Amino acid sequence: MSPFGGFLMPISYSGIIEEHNAVRGAVGLFDLSHMGQFVVRGEGAARWLDSLTCNDVETMKANQARYNIFTNDLGGAMDDAIIYRLDGRWLVVVNASNAPKMWAALSKNVPDGVTIENRTPRSALIALQGPRSYELLQTFTGVDLSAMKYYYAAEGKVAEIPAEIARTGYTGEDGFELFVAADAAEELWQRLMTDAGRVGMMPAGLGARDVLRLEAGMPLYGHELEEDISPLSAGLDWVVKLGKQFRGRDALAAQAADQLYPRIAGIIMAGRAPARAGYPVFLDGVRVGEVRSGSPAPSLGGKNIGTVLVTAEAASAGTELEVEIRGQRHGCQVVPLPFYKRKK
């Protein structure tokens, strides 16, 4: 257990490797109740959220979820979030570490006709991730999960507990996220665990989640995204819709035009030495950036993988770089992200 975002969070239950493998091969059960949950209502809610984020909000369909980034005036990332369009409301799920910052930024600039509620203290979030998550969850709910597309949601009951059920997640696998009242979360967790043996489900902590998302090439705020790292630098061009007006749009348009911005790139280390966040990175003896994330990758046979933030000329796939680890430089190669893609 470790303090994180105001919560005491499980880093691991039985071991990071076992939990990782359960998610890749069966199901992992995650407690994500530390994530910030804001509910936005009102006729102008979509228009307001659109003005603060670089991806489209108003075009979202009923019950759709969409990955988005709140940007600052310079085009940097204030936070990355999942926005859900539900019946009569928008649910904005933000990172725990940024929840106080995002609540302060959003709640002081609410336009007339729009309301925003911080439901984080009274709402929990439990996630099932892995190829057998559908098989397990369908036995607990009357909602037809086979009709639910990826990044869509529905309202119903799970184990007779009212829930918002979303086919979303951050592991690179199929899975579901369940939003329920905080006082019902423990009961739901225990009910789901009664069927764990049938599908090989294991509780999984933040350690496994970090390795899973890194293998899947998904950014983690504070590593691949920050206030001074833009969505373009993070390689999230598909999220940036320059055809609309939003905070930081002009700065991002200028970045896109000159193409000189630093870039997040994936690396695989040549040897057994692991890359860790903060280690300096060199190209032809010249420092060009630093490691942002690093870990052995069980899905790649234990190879040491990582992300680096480096100059544009050092970010092309196939480029040979060096990472300095405790005074020694170790070779690595830039590779395309993601490192891992699930079989569909």
Secondary structure, 3 states (H helix, E strand, C coil): CEEECCEEECCCCCCHHHHHHHHHHCEEEEECCCCEEEEEEECCHHHHHHCCECCCCCCCCCCEEEEEEEECCCCCEEEEEEEEEECCEEEEEECHHHHHHHHHHHHCCCCCCEEEEECHHHEEEEEEECCCHHHHHHCCECCCHHHCCCCEEEEEEECCEEEEEECCCCCCCCEEEEEEEHHHHHHHHHHHHCCHHHHCEEECCHHHHHHHHHHCCCCCECCCEECCECCCCCCCHHHCCCCCCCCCHHHHHHHHHHCCCCEEEEEEECCCCCCCCCCEEEECCEEEEEEEEEEEEHHHCCEEEEEEEECHHHCCCCCEEEEEECCEEEEEEEECCCCCCCCC
